[in-house]
């Protein structure tokens, strides 16, 4: 699936990923390829991203690398839209 993470300051990520796990209002949930369309409010927590990609130098400090091809981004909240294998996260 294609994932884009946007903050008020800049686009942090725009790439193909294997999966993304987000902190939803009713708990954490994961999305993979061909997930049903969804719009969700995100709460404070970690966005966990798995995939074979390289972070750009100017955004590396925003992410934590946890293991092979897994990254975490701490957010204060936001909104997620997933449709046709493209996820967009507008995050604080």
C-alpha positions, 0 to 999 in steps of 0.5 A, a space after each residue: 500500500 502507499 502511505 503518506 504522512 503529512 504534518 503542518 510543517 512538512 510531508 514526513 513520508 510518501 512511499 510504498 509500505 507493507 503495513 501501518 499500525 495506528 492509534 485509533 480512538 478505540 485502540 490500535 489497528 493495523 492496515 495491510 494491502 487491500 484493506 477496506 476503505 476507512 476514515 478514522 480519528 487518531 489519538 496520541 500514540 505511535 504510528 508503526 510502519 513496516 516496509 522496505 524503504 529508506 527515510 530521507 535525511 531531513 525526516 530521520 530524526 522524527 522516526 525511531 527504528 525498532 527492528 529491520 524495516 520497522 519504524 515508529 512515529 510518535 503523534 499527538 493525534 490526527 486523521 487517517 484516510 485509506 482508500 484504494 491502497 493509499 493511506 494518508 495520515 494528517 498528524 500533529 
